[in-house]
Amino acid sequence: MRNTNLIIGTYGHVASINPISGKEVWRTKLVVEGRKWFSSLGMQPVSIIEDDGVIYAGCYGHLFALDAISGRIKWHNELKGLGFSTIAMNFKGKSSTVQQSYSGM
């Protein structure tokens, strides 16, 4: 089945939005099992690329693969030794970068 929804990444989450109605189809919190301190990734930006039914999401130095239809996390890679920052990705000629900006409260 092919994904036809808009996929967004923000604040440690990835979500699927119906482009006709604007309704949220699913939302996945990027979490690392067994690590309570890493449970929400807080205010971290998320970079995403979608290809062939898989959404690749980079956040806080971690890489996730999600099923594009259900939002289920398929796998996770800690990218050990690469630090905890924004992830820029390029896959099959598709690029994703995130510009960090924070509004004052």
N, C-alpha and C positions, 0 to 999 in steps of 0.2 A: 504494500500500500504506500502511496506517495504522499508526503506532507504537502499541504497547500496553505498552511497557516503561517502567519508572521511569527518569527521566533525572536524574543528579546532577552537580553541579559542585563541584570542590574542588581546591585546590592546583595551579591551572593546567591542570587536566584536566576533561574532560566524559566521563561514562561512561553506558552503557545497562545496566540491570539487569533481568533477568527477574523479575517480581513474584511468580511462583509458586515458582520454584526458588531464587531469590536469586543465581543465577549471572550473572557479567558477560558481556554479549553483545559489547560493543566498548568500547574506551577510546581517546580522542583527546587527545593533548597539544596544547595551544594554542600554536602556534609562529608566528613571523613569518619567512618565508623570507628568507635572506640576512642575518639578524641573529643571530649566534652568541650574543651577550649576552642575547638575548630568547628563548632556546631552550626554557626550561621555565616561565617566569613564577614559578618558585620557590614560595614560601609564599603566593601570592596567592589570595584567595577568588574564586570564579566565580559570577556571577549568571546565571540561565538563564530563558528563556521558550520554550515550544514552541508552534508554530502551523502547521497545515497541512503537516506533514511536515518543517518546518524548525525547528532549535533555534538560538536566538539566545543567544550566550554573551558576557558582558561580563567582562573581566579586565584589571586594571592599565591602565585607560584605553584599552583596545582592544576592538573589537566584532567578533565572528566569527559566521558563519552556517554551521551544520553540517547535513548530511543526517541526519534522525532515524533512518533505517533502517541506514545504513552507518557514520555518524560522520565521513564525509569532510567536510573543510572546503571549503565552496562559495565563500566570499569572506571578506575581512578588511578592516576599516576602522580606521586608526590614530587617528581622532578627533583629528587634529592641533590643538594649541592648547588642549585641554581637560584636560591634566595626566595624571598616572598614579595614579589612585585607583580605588576601588570604583565600579562602575557600577550605578545604579538604572534599571530599564527599565519602561515601560508600553506595551503593544501590544494593541489591540483589547480594552481593559478588563482585560487580565491584567497584574499587576504582579510585579516581582521585585526584591527588595533583599537585600543580604547584610550580616550583622552580623559584624564582624571580632572574633575572639577567639583568643588564642594561649595555649597552656598552657606553663607553665615546665618546663624540662628540668633 
